[in-house]
Amino acid sequence: MMDWRAILDFDLFRTVTAEEIIARHRTLAKQHHPDLGGSVGAMQEINAAKAAALAELNGVITPSMQWVKAPKRRRRRKQRKYA
């Protein structure tokens, strides 16, 4: 799969909001939807790019990004009460 920025046609160094991602997905879906004469493969690629973009924006690790390890959380030690 290509980079989601290339598929959704965003500049590499520009910060993108969720609203912009959803709006760009909607316009591309209108152009490439199979019911409107587009191909199934193109629509699947657009949908995957939208999911990857929103996941990156929200900091979510998806199954396709398993090579990225989530930081381990440290357990808080219980404080001892001294009498």
N, C-alpha and C positions, 0 to 999 in steps of 0.2 A: 504494500500500500504506500502511496505517496504521502508526503507531508500534508496535513490537513490545511495548512495555509495555502499551499499550491492548489489544492482541489477547490477550496472555497474562495480563491483568488484574493487573499489578503497579503499585504506587504509583510516581509519577514520581520522587520524591526518595529512594527506598529503594534501598540497594545490594543486589544480587541475586547469589547464587552459582550456579554451573553446576548443582549438585544441585537447587536450587529451580526452575531453568528446565526441567530435564529432568522433574522431578516434575509441574510444572504442565502441561507438554506432554502427559505421559502421561494425566493426568486429562481434559484437553480432548479428546484423541484418542479416549478411551473414549466421550465424549459425542457427538462429531461425525464419527466414522469412517463412510464410506459403507456399509460392510458391516453397520453397526449402525443404519442409518436416517438417517445424517447426509448432508450434501451434499459433493460433490467439491471445490467451490470453498472451502468453509469449511475443509476439511482441508488444502488447499493453502496457504491463508492462515496456518493454525496452524503448518504445517511451515516456511514461509518466515520466520515470526516467530521460531521457535526457532533457525533457522540464523543470522538476523541478530543475535539476542541473544547466542548463543555466539560469533559472530564479533566483536561489540563487546567482549565480556568478554575475549577472547583477543587483541584488538588486530589482528585480521586484516582486510585490505581485500578485500572481495568484488567481483565485477564490477558489482553493483548500486550500489556505493559508489565508482565510479571518479572522481567529482569530488573525492574526498579524496586529496591527494597524500601519498605516503610521504616521510618525510624522507630527504634524500640523505646517503649515507655518505661520509665523507671518507677519502681514501686516505692511509695513513701513508707518510710520506717515508722513504726508506732513509737511514739515517745513514751518512755517509761516514767511512771509517776513514782517519785521518791517520797516516802513518808517522813 
